[in-house]
Amino acid sequence: MNGAGYDPWLLTAILDGDWNLLLRNKYSWGRISEQRLGDGEVFRYEYRLEERNVLRTTVTLPSGVKKIFSFRDGRLAEQK
């Protein structure tokens, strides 16, 4: 697997036994920024950081609905 988008350290794609794409991940600064499912649905991720710590992750679902996950000391503190 040395095709376009391949990274030896990050999970960039999941294929089934017939080589059909099930999931493709895109990254920004080592964090997932987008997940595209085989059926075309897309999940997008945005992060609020303090230094290297994630304080909040906003996930935009394929429907456009946003889910917000807040973290404290590296643990999930709140979900909206």
Helices and strands as residue ranges (DSSP letters): E 13-15, E 21-28, E 31-37, E 42-50, E 53-60, E 66-72, E 75-79
